[in-house]
Amino acid sequence: MASQVVPVHDGSNSSLLANGWYSTSDLAVCLHVDASTLRRWRTARPPQGPPFVSVSERVVMYSALDVEEWLRSRRTVPGGEA
């Protein structure tokens, strides 16, 4: 099953709602990790992993923009300065 970013549109120009969102299972597929890894990162103290939004007790969503920013912050360039 291919992962999918779900666009959410509310008719306004809100950049937060205009961009895509990942469910936990979709993001796990994209990052090649188990969904339990994302749950463990969220419940760690302090929380780890990409920023998330708890929509309800059972529904957690990840902004595609936040995930991209989080991945960029973890990027390592070989041969770069230490």
Phi, psi and chi 1 to 4 in degrees:
 res  aa     phi    psi   chi1   chi2   chi3   chi4
   1 MET       -  124.7  174.5 -179.2 -148.4      -
   2 ALA   -77.1  141.3      -      -      -      -
   3 SER   -76.4  159.9   69.0      -      -      -
   4 GLN  -148.3  134.6  163.2 -176.6   16.5      -
   5 VAL   -85.3  127.2  175.9      -      -      -
   6 VAL   -96.2  112.0 -179.9      -      -      -
   7 PRO   -73.1  139.3   23.1  -26.3      -      -
   8 VAL  -120.0  120.3  178.0      -      -      -
   9 HIS  -121.0  131.9  -61.0  -74.5      -      -
  10 ASP  -116.1    9.2   69.5  -12.6      -      -
  11 GLY    86.9   -9.1      -      -      -      -
  12 SER  -101.2 -178.2   72.6      -      -      -
  13 ASN   -95.9   18.8  -69.3  -32.2      -      -
  14 SER   -62.2  117.3  171.4      -      -      -
  15 SER   -66.6  -29.4   61.8      -      -      -
  16 LEU   -66.7  -43.5 -175.2   61.3      -      -
  17 LEU   -83.4  -20.3  -69.0  175.5      -      -
  18 ALA   -78.1  -15.2      -      -      -      -
  19 ASN   -97.9  166.5  -67.4  -63.8      -      -
  20 GLY   -74.7  160.2      -      -      -      -
  21 TRP  -133.0  144.6  -70.4   83.0      -      -
  22 TYR  -108.1  141.2  -68.8  103.6      -      -
  23 SER   -79.9  170.2   67.3      -      -      -
  24 THR   -59.5  -45.5  -62.5      -      -      -
  25 SER   -66.9  -39.5   57.5      -      -      -
  26 ASP   -65.8  -42.1  -74.1  -19.7      -      -
  27 LEU   -67.3  -37.1 -176.0   57.0      -      -
  28 ALA   -59.2  -42.3      -      -      -      -
  29 VAL   -62.7  -45.5  169.3      -      -      -
  30 CYS   -61.0  -40.2  -72.0      -      -      -
  31 LEU   -88.5   -2.9  -64.1  178.2      -      -
  32 HIS    58.9   42.9  -57.4  -75.9      -      -
  33 VAL  -128.7  164.5  -59.9      -      -      -
  34 ASP   -78.1  149.4 -164.9   80.8      -      -
  35 ALA   -57.7  -30.6      -      -      -      -
  36 SER   -65.2  -27.1   65.5      -      -      -
  37 THR   -65.6  -44.3  -61.0      -      -      -
  38 LEU   -63.5  -40.0  -69.3  169.9      -      -
  39 ARG   -63.6  -40.4  -74.1 -170.7  -70.8  -86.2
  40 ARG   -65.1  -42.0 -174.3  169.7   25.8   87.4
  41 TRP   -62.0  -41.5  -71.7  -12.2      -      -
  42 ARG   -65.7  -36.1  -74.8 -165.0  -49.1  -97.9
  43 THR   -91.7   -5.0   58.0      -      -      -
  44 ALA   -64.8  153.7      -      -      -      -
  45 ARG  -120.5  110.5  -66.7  -64.6  173.6 -120.3
  46 PRO   -73.5  159.3   28.8  -33.9      -      -
  47 PRO   -57.8  146.9  -23.0   33.0      -      -
  48 GLN  -119.2  179.0  -59.3  173.2    3.3      -
  49 GLY    78.3 -171.6      -      -      -      -
  50 PRO   -70.8  155.0   21.9  -28.6      -      -
  51 PRO   -58.2  149.3  -23.2   33.4      -      -
  52 PHE  -141.6  164.3   58.1   90.9      -      -
  53 VAL  -124.0  123.5  174.6      -      -      -
  54 SER   -85.5  104.7  -65.6      -      -      -
  55 VAL   -75.6  -37.7  177.6      -      -      -
  56 SER  -153.9 -175.1   71.3      -      -      -
  57 GLU   -60.7  -30.8 -168.0  173.3  -54.2      -
  58 ARG  -110.4   -8.2  -67.4 -178.4  162.9 -125.3
  59 VAL  -116.0  121.2  177.2      -      -      -
  60 VAL  -124.8  134.8  174.5      -      -      -
  61 MET  -125.0  152.6  -59.9  -62.8  -72.2      -
  62 TYR  -123.4  126.0  -63.5   85.2      -      -
  63 SER   -69.3  133.7  162.5      -      -      -
  64 ALA   -58.9  -37.8      -      -      -      -
  65 LEU   -65.7  -42.3  -67.9  175.5      -      -
  66 ASP   -63.5  -40.2  -75.3  -16.8      -      -
  67 VAL   -64.5  -44.3  171.2      -      -      -
  68 GLU   -60.9  -44.1  -71.4  176.8   18.4      -
  69 GLU   -63.3  -42.8 -175.4  177.3  -42.7      -
  70 TRP   -61.9  -42.8  177.0   75.7      -      -
  71 LEU   -64.0  -42.7  -73.4  170.4      -      -
  72 ARG   -60.8  -36.9  -80.5 -171.4 -167.0   92.4
  73 SER   -69.1  -19.4   73.9      -      -      -
  74 ARG   -98.3    0.2  -61.2 -179.6   57.3   81.1
  75 ARG   -68.3  136.1 -174.2  169.9  179.3 -108.8
  76 THR  -118.8  129.9  -59.9      -      -      -
  77 VAL  -103.5  112.4  178.0      -      -      -
  78 PRO   -58.7  139.0  -23.4   33.6      -      -
  79 GLY    81.5   -1.1      -      -      -      -
  80 GLY   -74.7  171.9      -      -      -      -
  81 GLU   -66.2  144.3  -66.3 -177.5   34.9      -
  82 ALA   -81.8      -      -      -      -      -
